């Protein structure tokens, strides 16, 4: 896992300002000694002007695309 600032969005890497809505995702760090150390990643929950999706929604879509790609590769 990469190091990150707890007030930084995991998708766009911009700061999450006080008062902005955000979502927290709990990830287990497989590189830790017991493989069960949690890391918390934050994402902007609100859509920025001119954008169709929030950073959280974009992250979720990226995760789904990666999951579907892995399934397709296994089936090939």
C-alpha positions as a Markdown table, in Angstrom:
| # | Residue | x | y | z |
|---|---|---|---|---|
| 1 | Unk | 0.0 | 0.0 | 0.0 |
| 2 | Unk | 1.1 | 3.5 | -0.7 |
| 3 | Unk | 1.4 | 6.1 | 2.0 |
| 4 | Unk | -1.2 | 8.8 | 1.9 |
| 5 | Unk | -2.4 | 11.9 | 3.9 |
| 6 | Unk | -5.5 | 11.1 | 5.9 |
| 7 | Unk | -7.0 | 14.4 | 4.6 |
| 8 | Unk | -6.3 | 13.6 | 1.0 |
| 9 | Unk | -8.8 | 12.1 | -1.5 |
| 10 | Unk | -7.7 | 8.7 | -2.6 |
| 11 | Unk | -8.9 | 9.3 | -6.1 |
| 12 | Unk | -8.0 | 12.9 | -7.1 |
| 13 | Unk | -5.3 | 13.4 | -4.4 |
| 14 | Unk | -6.7 | 16.8 | -3.5 |
| 15 | Unk | -7.2 | 17.8 | 0.0 |
| 16 | Unk | -10.5 | 17.2 | 1.6 |
| 17 | Unk | -11.4 | 20.5 | 3.2 |
| 18 | Unk | -13.1 | 20.9 | 6.6 |
| 19 | Unk | -16.9 | 20.8 | 6.0 |
| 20 | Unk | -16.7 | 18.8 | 2.7 |
| 21 | Unk | -18.6 | 15.6 | 2.7 |
| 22 | Unk | -16.4 | 12.5 | 2.3 |
| 23 | Unk | -16.5 | 8.7 | 2.4 |
| 24 | Unk | -14.1 | 6.5 | 4.2 |
| 25 | Unk | -13.1 | 3.1 | 2.9 |
| 26 | Unk | -11.4 | 0.5 | 5.1 |
| 27 | Unk | -8.6 | -1.5 | 3.4 |
| 28 | Unk | -6.5 | -4.2 | 5.0 |
| 29 | Unk | -2.8 | -3.8 | 4.4 |
| 30 | Unk | -1.4 | -7.2 | 3.3 |
| 31 | Unk | 2.1 | -5.9 | 3.7 |
| 32 | Unk | 1.7 | -5.5 | 7.5 |
| 33 | Unk | 3.1 | -8.2 | 9.9 |
| 34 | Unk | -0.2 | -10.0 | 10.4 |
| 35 | Unk | -1.8 | -8.9 | 7.1 |
| 36 | Unk | -4.8 | -7.5 | 8.9 |
| 37 | Unk | -3.7 | -3.9 | 9.6 |
| 38 | Unk | -6.5 | -1.5 | 8.5 |
| 39 | Unk | -5.8 | 1.5 | 6.4 |
| 40 | Unk | -8.5 | 4.1 | 5.9 |
| 41 | Unk | -8.8 | 5.9 | 2.5 |
| 42 | Unk | -11.0 | 8.9 | 2.1 |
| 43 | Unk | -12.8 | 10.1 | -1.0 |
| 44 | Unk | -14.8 | 13.2 | -1.9 |
| 45 | Unk | -18.5 | 12.3 | -1.7 |
| 46 | Unk | -19.9 | 15.4 | -3.5 |
| 47 | Unk | -19.7 | 16.0 | -7.2 |
| 48 | Unk | -17.5 | 18.9 | -8.3 |
| 49 | Unk | -18.8 | 21.5 | -10.7 |
| 50 | Unk | -18.5 | 20.3 | -14.2 |
| 51 | Unk | -18.2 | 16.6 | -13.2 |
| 52 | Unk | -20.8 | 13.8 | -13.6 |
| 53 | Unk | -19.6 | 11.7 | -10.7 |
| 54 | Unk | -18.0 | 12.2 | -7.3 |
| 55 | Unk | -14.5 | 10.9 | -6.5 |
| 56 | Unk | -16.1 | 8.1 | -4.5 |
| 57 | Unk | -18.3 | 7.1 | -7.4 |
| 58 | Unk | -15.3 | 7.2 | -9.8 |
| 59 | Unk | -13.4 | 5.0 | -7.4 |
| 60 | Unk | -16.2 | 2.5 | -7.2 |
| 61 | Unk | -16.4 | 2.4 | -11.0 |
| 62 | Unk | -12.7 | 1.8 | -11.3 |
| 63 | Unk | -13.0 | -1.1 | -8.8 |
| 64 | Unk | -15.8 | -2.6 | -10.8 |
| 65 | Unk | -14.0 | -2.3 | -14.1 |
| 66 | Unk | -10.9 | -4.0 | -12.5 |
| 67 | Unk | -13.1 | -6.8 | -11.1 |
| 68 | Unk | -14.8 | -7.4 | -14.4 |
| 69 | Unk | -11.4 | -7.4 | -16.2 |
| 70 | Unk | -10.0 | -10.0 | -13.8 |
| 71 | Unk | -13.0 | -12.2 | -14.4 |
| 72 | Unk | -12.7 | -11.8 | -18.2 |
| 73 | Unk | -9.0 | -12.7 | -18.1 |
| 74 | Unk | -9.6 | -15.8 | -16.1 |
| 75 | Unk | -12.3 | -16.9 | -18.5 |
| 76 | Unk | -10.1 | -16.4 | -21.6 |
